[in-house]
């Protein structure tokens, strides 16, 4: 199997083709006639993969300067005797060495910066959670590339706010607290979660079930590669110029180029016809829900207008959770005995994804643990982060794609057609088939297996962290977790296979990734940091490894949930002798 993009349009289907074996693109071409277009107008995952590493490198290069930026501003306001900054006009001149060691260690400064970071993270997480699903649905209506450009625009505004504060922090309302607006701008435009949802939807539009998880792995691998080397880029630029401000200029220019690239160069993966079809289906679903709501409303509830108005307001306040409705249990086809059952697979997968994503909230406290327990400084921490990033990139760009390639190339048994004018000759030719009928493997079966293995690896990682006695064993455990990063692309590919139904002809990629992004924003941006932060604050003086015990329990719960997923077979098949060999005899 090659990780080359599939053609955007497929040949016409024969009338006797089995619908179970049809790719969604064959039933509803995303871009009719794209085979006649020049290469630069044909959508392909390579458009995203060609930019993701550079974009991630620019974005991560500013993480350390942002922290130093906040500390410098807090020093200037709270401890001016420690700071060389007296007004915004001389802020960050070349040769400025940043806040002094005394100022960094000052409790008032640490508390102020921690409070600011908590406020900014919370605001960003809440706004991202509220808007990500909406942006995901918008990508179904107006296209993936437009949403990618809009989310990058929000990040561009955020960087511009940092630059503005750098030159006028003493004149702006709130001083350094004006930086909170940067989190608001990113959160309103969806932030990284909305951008990831649009990116995943773009890739899914241009790939099939066999290659999709490989594309997702390459996407994440290049993303982590950029994140790994971004801090090095920022450090080199600061060392060369003697100030941190050029890093912000570089990142701002990078966002402008990124927006222009997706607005002017990258072809849209979702055709106008596909967008119109999705919009029509959405309107039909909304009309059906409204009809159900009216039918369920009793005359007494209609007369009690105040109560129903209150309920409507309450439901509207939770509208940001609407994208999660795609994970509700689905009605299965009626069984032979007439009983109806619900399919809980997608629901279980979504819960497992959300619980496992809580682990991302532990990252800041891992940094604090290493600094506090091992006495690491920013240089040692940066080297450690680089090794982690390289390990993640290798896993996602090499290990996971190769695993999916060789596992999914397994030869499938022959599927017997259920309705064919040549049924009699076929049956007579296959009289020698005595093996019982089987069900072909679900295309996502190997995604599920590899996802479970990723969780097992993460369990081993946190076991080592809990039992570690020094920096070497602790580093080994964290490096081992690099090989668990395949969880995200694999479980997303699994979810996409489930959401498209048994026939595989439902195109809900935008809604699915919008829902997953809401889960990620909620769990990794709000719930996860709160859980691990609270645990770390309470236990840091007695047993700081408690956060690793909590993470260990999360991996156990996730594995138990994935163990409950049962993928159905696709079509009845039989193992038959080689017909060609039989003819020769």
C-alpha positions in Angstrom: 0.0 0.0 0.0 1.3 3.4 -0.9 0.5 6.6 1.0 -0.3 8.4 -2.2 -3.6 10.4 -2.4 -6.5 8.6 -4.0 -8.1 10.2 -7.1 -10.7 12.8 -6.1 -13.2 11.3 -8.6 -13.9 7.6 -9.2 -15.0 5.7 -12.3 -18.7 5.0 -12.7 -20.0 2.1 -10.6 -21.2 -1.1 -12.2 -24.9 -1.8 -11.6 -24.1 -5.0 -9.7 -21.5 -3.5 -7.4 -21.9 -4.3 -3.8 -22.5 -1.2 -1.7 -20.5 -2.6 1.2 -17.3 -2.3 -0.8 -17.9 1.2 -2.1 -15.8 4.1 -0.8 -17.8 7.3 0.1 -16.0 9.1 -2.7 -17.4 6.7 -5.2 -21.0 7.4 -4.1 -20.5 11.1 -3.8 -17.5 12.5 -5.6 -16.0 15.4 -3.6 -14.6 17.0 -6.8 -16.3 15.8 -10.0 -14.0 15.9 -13.0 -10.9 16.6 -10.9 -8.9 14.1 -13.1 -9.0 16.6 -15.8 -7.6 19.4 -13.6 -3.9 20.3 -13.3 -2.2 19.0 -10.3 -2.1 22.3 -8.4 -6.0 22.4 -8.5 -6.5 18.9 -7.2 -7.0 18.5 -3.4 -4.5 16.2 -1.7 -3.3 15.6 1.9 0.1 16.7 0.7 -1.1 20.3 0.7 -1.4 20.2 4.4 1.6 18.0 5.1 3.8 20.4 3.1 3.1 23.2 5.6 2.3 21.7 9.0 5.9 21.2 10.1 6.9 24.8 9.3 3.7 26.2 10.8 4.3 24.2 14.0 7.9 25.2 14.2 7.0 28.9 14.0 4.2 28.5 16.6 6.3 26.6 19.1 9.3 29.0 18.7 7.4 31.7 20.5 6.4 29.6 23.6 9.5 30.3 25.6 9.7 34.0 24.6 6.1 34.4 25.7 6.9 33.1 29.2 9.9 35.4 29.5 7.8 38.2 28.2 5.2 37.8 30.9 7.8 37.5 33.6 9.6 40.7 32.4 6.3 42.7 32.5 5.4 41.4 35.9 8.9 42.3 37.2 8.6 45.8 35.7 5.3 46.4 37.5 5.6 44.5 40.8 9.4 44.6 41.4 10.8 47.6 39.5 14.0 47.6 41.7 14.9 44.2 40.0 14.0 45.3 36.5 15.8 47.4 33.9 12.5 48.3 32.3 11.3 51.7 33.2 8.9 52.4 30.3 7.7 50.7 27.2 9.9 52.7 24.9 13.1 50.8 25.9 11.4 47.4 26.2 13.4 44.5 24.8 16.3 46.5 23.4 19.1 44.4 21.9 21.3 43.0 24.7 18.4 42.8 27.2 19.1 39.7 29.2 15.6 39.2 30.5 14.4 39.2 34.1 17.0 38.7 36.8 17.3 35.6 39.0 16.1 37.5 42.0 12.9 38.6 40.2 12.2 35.1 38.8 12.4 33.8 42.4 10.3 36.5 43.9 7.0 35.0 45.2 4.9 38.0 44.2 6.1 37.7 40.6 5.6 34.0 40.5 2.1 34.3 41.8 1.3 37.1 39.3 2.6 35.2 36.3 0.9 31.9 37.4 -2.4 33.8 37.9 -2.1 35.4 34.5 -1.3 32.1 32.8 -4.2 30.4 34.6 -6.7 33.1 33.5 -5.4 33.0 29.9 -5.5 29.2 29.7 -8.9 29.0 31.2 -10.4 31.7 28.9 -8.8 30.1 25.8 -10.0 26.7 26.8 -13.6 27.8 27.4 -13.9 29.9 24.2 -12.2 27.2 22.2 -14.7 24.7 23.6 -17.6 27.0 22.8 -16.6 27.7 19.2 -14.7 24.7 17.9 -17.8 22.7 17.0 -19.4 25.7 15.3 -16.2 26.2 13.2 -16.2 22.5 12.4 -19.7 22.6 11.0 -18.9 25.8 9.2 -16.2 24.0 7.3 -18.9 21.6 6.0 -20.8 24.7 4.6 -18.1 27.0 3.4 -15.0 24.7 2.9 -12.0 23.5 4.9 -9.5 26.0 3.6 -11.5 29.0 4.6 -11.8 27.8 8.2 -8.1 27.0 8.3 -7.4 30.6 7.2 -9.7 32.1 9.8 -8.2 30.1 12.7 -4.7 31.2 11.6 -6.0 34.8 11.6 -7.0 34.5 15.3 -3.5 33.4 16.1 -2.1 36.3 14.1 -4.1 38.8 16.1 -2.8 37.1 19.3 0.8 37.7 18.3 0.1 41.2 17.3 -1.3 41.9 20.8 2.0 40.7 22.3 3.9 43.1 20.0 1.6 45.9 20.9 2.0 45.3 24.6 5.8 45.1 24.1 5.9 48.8 23.1 3.0 50.2 25.1 2.5 48.0 28.2 2.6 51.0 30.5 0.0 52.9 28.6 -2.5 50.1 28.0 -5.4 49.4 30.4 -4.4 46.8 32.9 -0.8 46.8 31.9 0.6 43.3 31.2 -2.9 42.0 31.9 -3.9 43.3 28.5 -2.4 40.1 27.2 -5.6 38.4 28.2 -7.0 39.7 24.9 -4.6 37.5 23.0 -6.3 34.4 24.5 -9.7 35.8 23.8 -8.8 36.3 20.1 -7.5 32.8 19.7 -10.4 31.2 21.5 -13.1 33.1 19.6 -11.6 31.9 16.3 -11.4 28.3 17.5 -7.6 28.1 18.1 -5.6 25.0 17.5 -8.6 22.7 18.1 -10.7 24.2 15.3 -7.7 24.3 13.0 -7.0 20.6 13.7 -10.7 19.8 13.0 -10.6 21.5 9.6 -7.2 19.8 8.8 -8.5 16.4 9.7 -11.6 16.9 7.7 -9.5 18.0 4.7 -7.4 14.9 4.9 -10.5 12.7 5.2 -12.0 14.2 2.1 -8.9 13.2 0.1 -8.3 9.7 1.5 -10.0 6.4 2.0 -10.3 4.1 5.0 -7.1 2.2 4.2 -4.8 5.2 3.8 -6.5 7.6 6.2 -4.8 6.6 9.5 -1.4 6.7 7.7 -2.1 10.3 6.6 -3.2 11.3 10.1 0.0 9.8 11.5 2.2 11.7 9.1 0.2 14.8 9.9 0.8 14.4 13.7 4.4 13.3 13.1 5.3 16.4 11.1 3.4 18.5 13.7 5.5 17.1 16.5 8.7 17.5 14.5 7.9 21.2 14.1 7.1 21.5 17.8 10.4 19.8 18.7 12.6 22.0 16.7 10.6 25.3 17.1 12.2 26.2 20.4 15.7 25.8 18.9 14.7 28.2 16.1 13.6 30.7 18.7 16.7 30.3 20.7 19.0 30.8 17.7 17.1 33.9 16.7 17.3 35.4 20.2 21.0 34.6 20.4 21.6 36.2 17.1 19.6 39.4 17.7 20.0 39.8 21.4 16.3 40.3 22.1 13.1 38.2 22.0 11.0 40.6 19.9 12.2 39.3 16.5 10.7 35.9 17.3 7.3 37.6 17.5 7.9 39.4 14.2 8.9 36.1 12.5 5.8 34.3 13.8 3.5 37.1 12.7 5.0 37.0 9.2 4.6 33.2 9.2 0.9 33.5 10.0 0.4 36.0 7.1 2.1 33.6 4.7 0.0 30.7 6.0 -3.3 32.6 5.5 -2.3 33.6 2.0 -1.3 30.1 1.1 -4.6 28.6 2.1 -6.6 31.5 0.6 -4.9 31.6 -2.8 -3.0 28.3 -3.4 -4.5 25.3 -1.7 -7.5 23.8 -3.6 -10.7 23.2 -1.6 -11.3 19.5 -0.8 -15.1 19.8 -0.5 -16.9 20.7 -3.8 -19.9 23.0 -3.9 -22.2 20.1 -4.6 -20.9 18.2 -1.6 -21.4 21.3 0.6 -24.9 21.8 -0.7 -25.7 18.1 0.0 -24.4 18.3 3.6 -26.4 21.5 4.2 -29.6 19.9 2.9 -29.1 16.9 5.2 -28.5 19.2 8.1 -31.7 21.1 7.4 -33.7 17.9 7.2 -32.3 16.7 10.5 -33.0 20.0 12.2 -36.6 20.0 10.8 -37.1 16.4 12.1 -35.8 17.4 15.6 -38.1 20.4 15.7 -41.0 18.3 14.7 -40.1 15.8 17.5 -39.9 18.6 20.0 -43.3 20.0 19.1 -44.8 16.5 19.2 -43.4 15.9 22.6 -44.7 19.2 24.0 -47.9 18.7 25.9 -50.8 21.3 26.0 -49.9 21.9 29.7 -46.3 22.7 28.8 -47.5 25.0 26.0 -49.7 27.0 28.5 -46.8 27.2 31.0 -44.8 29.5 28.6 -42.5 30.8 31.3 -41.2 27.3 32.2 -40.7 26.3 28.5 -38.9 29.6 27.9 -36.6 28.9 30.8 -35.9 25.5 29.4 -35.2 26.9 25.9 -32.7 29.4 27.4 -31.0 26.6 29.4 -30.7 24.5 26.3 -29.3 27.5 24.3 -26.7 28.0 27.0 -25.4 24.5 26.3 -25.5 24.9 22.5 -21.7 24.5 22.5 -22.2 20.9 23.4 -24.4 20.3 20.3 -21.5 18.9 18.2 -21.3 16.1 20.8 -24.7 14.9 19.6 -22.9 13.0 16.8 -21.6 10.6 19.4 -25.1 9.5 20.6 -25.9 5.8 20.2 -27.2 4.9 16.8 -30.1 2.7 15.9 -29.0 -0.5 14.3 -31.0 -2.3 11.5 -33.8 -4.5 12.9 -32.7 -8.1 13.6 -34.4 -11.1 12.2 -36.5 -11.5 15.3 -37.7 -7.9 14.9 -35.8 -6.6 17.9 -34.0 -3.2 17.6 -30.7 -2.5 19.1 -28.5 0.5 19.4 -24.9 0.8 18.3 -22.7 2.2 21.2 -19.4 1.8 19.5 -19.0 5.5 18.5 -20.2 6.6 21.9 -17.6 4.4 23.7 -14.8 5.6 21.3 -15.7 9.2 22.0 -15.6 8.7 25.8 -12.3 6.9 25.5 -10.9 9.7 23.4 -12.0 12.3 25.9 -10.7 10.4 29.0 -7.3 9.7 27.4 -7.0 13.4 26.3 -7.1 14.4 30.0 -3.5 13.3 30.1 -2.5 16.4 28.1 -3.4 18.5 31.2 -0.5 16.9 33.0 2.2 18.3 30.7 2.9 21.6 32.6 3.2 19.7 35.9 5.7 17.3 34.4 7.8 20.3 33.7 7.4 21.6 37.2 8.2 18.1 38.6 11.5 17.9 36.6 12.5 21.4 37.6 11.7 20.9 41.3 12.9 17.3 41.7 16.0 17.2 39.5 17.0 20.9 39.5 16.7 21.2 35.7 16.9 24.6 34.1 15.4 25.8 30.9 18.3 24.5 28.8 18.0 20.9 30.2 14.2 21.1 29.9 14.5 22.2 26.3 16.9 19.3 25.4 14.4 16.9 27.0 11.5 18.4 25.1 13.5 18.1 21.8 14.2 14.4 22.4 10.5 13.9 23.2 9.4 15.7 20.0 11.8 13.8 17.8 10.6 10.5 19.3 7.0 11.5 18.6 7.8 12.5 15.1 9.6 9.2 14.3 6.7 7.2 15.8 4.0 9.1 13.8 5.9 9.5 10.5 7.5 6.0 10.4 6.2 3.5 13.0 2.5 4.0 12.7 2.3 4.4 8.9 4.4 1.3 8.4 2.3 -0.7 10.9 -1.0 0.4 9.2 0.5 -0.3 5.8 1.6 -3.9 6.5 -1.4 -4.8 8.7 -4.0 -3.5 6.3 -2.6 -5.1 3.2 -3.8 -8.5 4.4 -5.6 -10.2 1.5 -9.3 -10.4 2.1 -11.3 -13.5 1.3 -13.6 -13.4 -1.8 -17.0 -11.8 -1.1 -19.8 -13.7 -2.8 -22.3 -11.4 -4.6 -25.8 -11.7 -3.3 -27.6 -10.8 -6.5 -26.0 -11.6 -9.9 -27.4 -12.8 -13.2 -24.5 -15.2 -13.3 -25.2 -16.8 -10.0 -25.7 -20.3 -11.4 -22.3 -20.5 -13.2 -20.6 -19.0 -10.2 -22.1 -21.5 -7.8 -21.2 -24.4 -10.1 -17.7 -23.2 -10.3 -17.4 -23.0 -6.5 -18.8 -26.4 -5.7 -15.5 -27.3 -4.2 -15.8 -24.6 -1.5 -16.5 -26.4 1.7 -15.2 -23.8 4.2 -17.9 -22.1 6.2 -18.9 -18.5 5.4 -17.0 -15.8 7.4 -17.3 -12.1 7.9 -14.7 -9.9 6.3 -12.7 -7.8 8.7 -13.9 -4.3 9.3 -11.5 -1.9 7.7 -11.0 -0.1 11.1 -10.2 -3.4 12.9 -6.4 -2.7 12.8 -6.9 0.9 13.9 -8.6 -0.4 17.0 -5.8 -2.9 17.7 -3.1 -0.3 17.3 -5.1 2.2 19.5 -5.2 -0.4 22.3 -1.5 -1.0 22.0 -0.9 2.8 22.3 -2.8 2.8 25.5 -0.9 -0.2 26.9 2.4 1.6 26.1 1.1 4.7 27.9 0.3 2.5 30.9 3.9 1.2 30.9 5.2 4.8 30.7 3.3 6.0 33.8 4.3 2.8 35.6 7.9 3.7 35.1 7.3 7.3 36.1 5.6 6.2 39.3 8.5 3.9 40.2 11.3 6.1 39.0 14.1 7.0 41.5 16.0 9.6 39.4 16.2 11.6 36.2 17.5 8.7 34.1 14.5 6.4 34.8 12.1 9.3 34.6 13.5 10.4 31.3 13.2 6.8 30.0 9.5 6.7 31.0 8.7 10.0 29.3 10.6 9.0 26.2 8.6 5.7 26.1 5.4 7.8 25.9 6.5 9.1 22.5 5.3 5.8 21.1 1.8 6.4 22.4 1.2 9.4 20.2 -0.3 7.2 17.5 -3.4 7.1 19.7 -4.9 10.3 18.3 -4.7 9.6 14.6 -5.7 6.0 15.0 -8.8 6.6 17.1 -9.9 9.4 14.8 -9.6 7.1 11.8 -11.6 4.5 13.8 -14.3 7.1 14.7 -14.6 8.2 11.1 -15.1 4.6 10.0 -17.9 4.2 12.6 -19.6 7.5 11.9 -19.9 6.8 8.2 -22.1 3.8 8.9 -22.1 0.3 7.6 -22.4 1.4 4.0 -19.7 4.0 4.3 -21.7 6.6 2.4 -22.3 9.2 5.1 -20.0 12.3 4.9 -20.0 13.6 8.4 -16.3 14.3 8.6 -16.6 18.0 9.5 -19.2 17.3 12.2 -17.2 14.4 13.6 -13.9 16.3 13.9 -15.8 19.2 15.3 -17.2 17.0 18.0 -13.8 15.5 18.7 -12.3 19.0 18.9 -14.9 20.0 21.4 -14.0 17.0 23.5 -10.3 17.8 23.2 -10.8 21.4 24.1 -13.0 20.5 27.1 -10.8 17.7 28.4 -7.3 18.9 27.6 -7.9 22.6 28.0 -10.3 22.8 31.0 -10.9 19.5 32.9 -7.4 18.0 32.5 -5.4 20.9 33.7 -7.9 21.4 36.6 -7.6 17.8 37.7 -3.8 17.5 37.5 -3.3 21.1 38.8 -5.4 20.4 41.9 -3.8 17.1 42.6 -0.3 18.5 42.2 -0.9 21.5 44.5 -2.4 19.2 47.2 0.3 16.5 47.0 3.5 18.3 45.9 4.7 18.6 49.5 4.1 15.0 50.4 4.0 12.7 47.3 4.4 14.7 44.0 4.2 11.4 42.0 0.4 11.3 42.7 -0.2 12.9 39.3 1.4 9.9 37.7 -0.8 7.6 39.7 -3.9 9.6 38.4 -2.6 9.3 34.9 -2.1 5.5 35.4 -5.7 5.1 36.4 -6.8 7.1 33.3 -5.0 4.7 31.0 -6.7 1.7 32.7 -10.1 3.2 32.2 -9.3 4.0 28.6 -8.2 0.5 27.8 -11.3 -0.9 29.5 -13.5 1.3 27.3 -11.7 0.3 24.1 -12.1 -3.3 25.1 -15.9 -2.9 24.9 -15.8 -1.8 21.2 -17.0 -4.5 18.9 -16.7 -3.8 15.2 -19.1 -5.7 12.9 -18.0 -7.7 9.9 -18.6 -6.2 6.5 -19.8 -9.0 4.2 -20.2 -12.8 4.2 -17.2 -14.4 2.6 -15.9 -17.9 1.9 -12.5 -19.3 1.3 -12.3 -20.9 -2.1 -9.6 -22.7 -4.1 -7.8 -20.9 -6.8 -10.1 -21.0 -9.8 -7.3 -20.5 -12.3 -5.5 -23.5 -10.9 -8.6 -25.6 -11.0 -9.1 -24.7 -14.7 -5.5 -25.8 -15.5 -6.1 -29.2 -14.0 
